[in-house]
Amino acid sequence: MRRLAGLIVIPLLLLSTAACGDDGGSDSTSSKNGLPEITAGAKFGEKPTLGKGEGKPPKELQTDVISEGDGAKLKKGDAIQVNYLGQSWDSAKPFDNSFDRKAPFDLTLGAGMVIQGWDKGLEGQKVGSRVALGIPPELGYGAQGQGDIKPNATLVFVVDILKATQVPTTAKGTEVAQDNIDLPKVGVNTDGKGPKVTVPKTDPPKKLVSNYVLESKGEVVKETDSVVLNYEALLWKDAKTFDSTYKNGKTVTFPLPQLTLKGLKDGVVGKKVGSRVLVVIPPADAFGDKEQQGIPKNSTLVFAVDILAKV
């Protein structure tokens, strides 16, 4: 089964090299666990500057709370938003940071969206905290490395925890009649399992369809939001499932401004958080006349989407 997330979202955490601008602030702070010193921009919200690691890097995950916030503690399954800067232990040059992009990073904690050192190191930390992480290779990118990150590199991150939202296990709401026999039917179960999707043996619609299956009373999704979704994704032609977050056991968090699958973005915007929505995407709003990782060209796509939360 193909994972769709890598196709429809701009590559996110830790994979791109960000240019480094001027450093803000002149404060410095030392780590309690032997991690590199923050030589400038030590306060929460400022872009930090890290010194080079000294001596042997830690062999186990190291977590240093630089400043503790007063928000809720992070739990597995929370949708969180952070700013971060990362560099290798033996370097004084960051390989990535979100401060320069002025675009915080959204993820679901414990969902395997990021390296294990993040999932393990951020769990239990409080919203509003600045945390430094020292991540050994086996909890980072291991012997493969990644981009500018060398194989077997120990990584150091400074992470500002901006927000956290508890994510429910399923959509809930008022059932909406599915009385169009020419459209797929979506199950209305609320047990956290994937809904059954039945695709009719008719020609697909030529225009985008976005219909409530379960309509909640939550906030309306805006095109600038980041949303946490569970979904079943099928091909109209043979009703074959090509992706399912339910089967993978991991929700996905999509920053909608970065979502490149137009039909899915348009199908979610304007709908209410907590709802289940049927989205049918014609080829022009999907991948058009290009094959994408086993999805045939000119395919109409069918999504049953639970909009679980927005960050």
LINCORHU-V316563 format. One record per pair of residues at least 12 apart in sequence whose C-alpha atoms are under 6 Angstrom apart, sorted by the first residue. I is the first residue (numbers start at 1). J is the second residue. Records with the same first field share a line. If there is no record, write none. Layout:
I->J ; J
//
This chain:
1->242 ; 243
2->242 ; 243
3->243
8->259 ; 260 ; 261
9->258 ; 259 ; 260
10->258
17->95 ; 96
18->96
24->41
25->40 ; 41
26->40
27->40 ; 41 ; 42
28->40 ; 42
36->51 ; 52 ; 53
37->50 ; 51
38->50
44->130
47->99
51->92
52->90 ; 91 ; 92
53->89 ; 90
59->136
60->136
61->134 ; 135
62->133 ; 134
63->132 ; 133
64->131 ; 132
65->131
66->130 ; 131
67->129 ; 130
68->129
69->126 ; 127 ; 128 ; 129
71->126 ; 127
72->126 ; 127
73->124 ; 125 ; 126
74->123 ; 124 ; 125
75->123
76->109 ; 110
77->108 ; 109 ; 110
78->108 ; 109 ; 165 ; 166 ; 167
79->107 ; 108 ; 164 ; 165
80->106 ; 107 ; 163 ; 164
81->105 ; 106 ; 162 ; 163
82->104 ; 105 ; 160 ; 161 ; 162
83->98 ; 104 ; 159 ; 160
84->97 ; 98 ; 158 ; 159
85->97 ; 157 ; 158
86->156 ; 157
87->155 ; 156
88->154 ; 155 ; 156
89->154 ; 155
107->253
111->250
115->140
116->139
117->135 ; 139
127->161
128->161 ; 162
129->160 ; 161
130->159 ; 160
131->158 ; 159
132->157 ; 158
133->156 ; 157
134->155 ; 156
135->154 ; 155
136->154
137->152 ; 153 ; 154
167->309
169->192
170->190 ; 192
171->274 ; 275 ; 276 ; 306
173->214 ; 215 ; 216
174->214 ; 215
175->213 ; 214
176->213 ; 214
184->198 ; 199 ; 200
185->197 ; 198
194->246
199->239
206->282
208->280 ; 281
209->279 ; 280
210->267 ; 278 ; 279
211->277 ; 278
212->277
213->276 ; 277
214->275 ; 276
215->275
216->274 ; 275
218->272 ; 273 ; 274
219->272 ; 273
220->270 ; 271 ; 272
221->269 ; 270 ; 271 ; 272
222->269
223->256 ; 269
224->257
225->256
226->254 ; 255 ; 256 ; 310 ; 311
227->253 ; 254 ; 309 ; 310
228->252 ; 253 ; 308 ; 309 ; 310
229->251 ; 252 ; 306 ; 307 ; 308
230->245 ; 251 ; 305 ; 306
231->244 ; 245 ; 304 ; 305
232->244 ; 303 ; 304
233->302 ; 303
234->301 ; 302
235->301
236->300 ; 301
261->286
262->285
263->281 ; 285 ; 286
267->279
273->307 ; 309
274->307 ; 308
275->306 ; 307
276->305 ; 306
277->304 ; 305
278->303 ; 304
279->302 ; 303
280->301 ; 302
281->300 ; 301
282->300
283->298 ; 299 ; 300
//
